[in-house]
Amino acid sequence: MNKFIKYLFKARGYEVRRLPRATSQKGIEWLSLQNFNIKTVLDVGASNGCWSKECMDFFPEADYVLFEPQPVHGEALDSFNSQYKNTTIVKKAVGPSEGITFFHAADPFGGALSAKKTDVTIEVDMTSIDSSVSKLQCEEPFLLKLDTHGYEKSILEGASKTLERTTALIIEAYNYKFTDEALLFWELCAFLADKGFRVIDLVDICHRKYDNSLWQMDLFFIRDSWEGFNYVSFD
């Protein structure tokens, strides 16, 4: 029957495929099945809260701290906070320390830290992960998600204490060095390996329009002490 259905679709110019496994939703689902007992999800680059909402489907009992400095998302985040009582909104950029920073604000879903003022930057308050976790008295273990467009190293350097109590990370990683600070994806892997994490999944692969080459992906990291790493067979 399956072959017959595929034949009918193919004869009309269509192809039947399974839905892809390599999606953020499937990756989060896998984490939820490992009994990691995540207590707090730290969503850095939260935009309007859409990613945290998706994550809540799999970690409904966790607390969520959403970091987003873009004023354009303020109203949506306030609404999100009113709807979900297990959320805290921090309307600040995240970096290596507390202070003030410039932030690229031209793209509502593509903002990033900036070392200098330009025509498309705004001045915003900045916090660090360690500082916010301490002030908010967040409960461990943590799931840390970064959608921060090339400034992952600075943010992680401001999260050294939190990383010691972090079970998993989900980070948008890149194949091109589009900022001076950006870590290429294998550099990010090496950086986090030194802190005791290994890649367990790769999802949402994106190829750039210019030449269809690999642009970015989301990498899932977990502790290198996970027992599953000791099983080295495919089946």
WOVENWO-V215653 format. One record per residue. N is the residue number from 1. OMEGA is omega in whole degrees, -180 to 180 (* if undefined). Layout:
n=[N:N]
omega=[OMEGA:OMEGA]
This chain:
n=[1:2:3:4:5:6:7:8:9:10:11:12:13:14:15:16:17:18:19:20:21:22:23:24:25:26:27:28:29:30:31:32:33:34:35:36:37:38:39:40:41:42:43:44:45:46:47:48:49:50:51:52:53:54:55:56:57:58:59:60:61:62:63:64:65:66:67:68:69:70:71:72:73:74:75:76:77:78:79:80:81:82:83:84:85:86:87:88:89:90:91:92:93:94:95:96:97:98:99:100:101:102:103:104:105:106:107:108:109:110:111:112:113:114:115:116:117:118:119:120:121:122:123:124:125:126:127:128:129:130:131:132:133:134:135:136:137:138:139:140:141:142:143:144:145:146:147:148:149:150:151:152:153:154:155:156:157:158:159:160:161:162:163:164:165:166:167:168:169:170:171:172:173:174:175:176:177:178:179:180:181:182:183:184:185:186:187:188:189:190:191:192:193:194:195:196:197:198:199:200:201:202:203:204:205:206:207:208:209:210:211:212:213:214:215:216:217:218:219:220:221:222:223:224:225:226:227:228:229:230:231:232:233:234:235]
omega=[180:180:-179:179:178:180:-179:180:-178:180:180:175:180:178:-180:179:171:173:-176:175:-171:176:179:-179:180:178:178:178:179:178:-177:-179:-176:180:179:174:179:179:-179:175:180:-174:-178:-171:-169:-174:-176:178:-174:-180:179:177:178:-179:-180:177:-176:177:-174:-176:-178:168:-177:174:-176:180:179:-179:-175:180:-177:-179:-174:-178:180:180:176:178:179:180:178:-177:-176:-174:178:-179:172:-179:176:-176:-180:169:178:-179:-176:-175:174:176:178:179:172:-175:176:-174:-177:-179:-178:-178:-179:-178:180:175:177:-179:-177:179:175:-180:-176:178:172:177:-177:172:179:174:172:177:-179:-179:-178:178:179:-178:-177:-179:-179:-178:175:-1:-173:163:-177:179:179:170:-162:164:170:-178:-177:-176:179:-179:-180:176:176:-178:-173:180:-180:-180:178:-178:-179:-180:-176:175:172:-171:172:-174:-166:178:179:-178:-174:167:180:-175:-172:173:171:-168:179:174:176:178:180:179:-178:175:178:-179:173:-179:175:176:176:179:179:-174:175:179:-178:176:-175:-177:-172:-177:179:176:-178:-180:-176:175:172:178:175:179:171:-180:-180:177:179:-174:-179:178:179:178:-170:176:-180:-177:*]
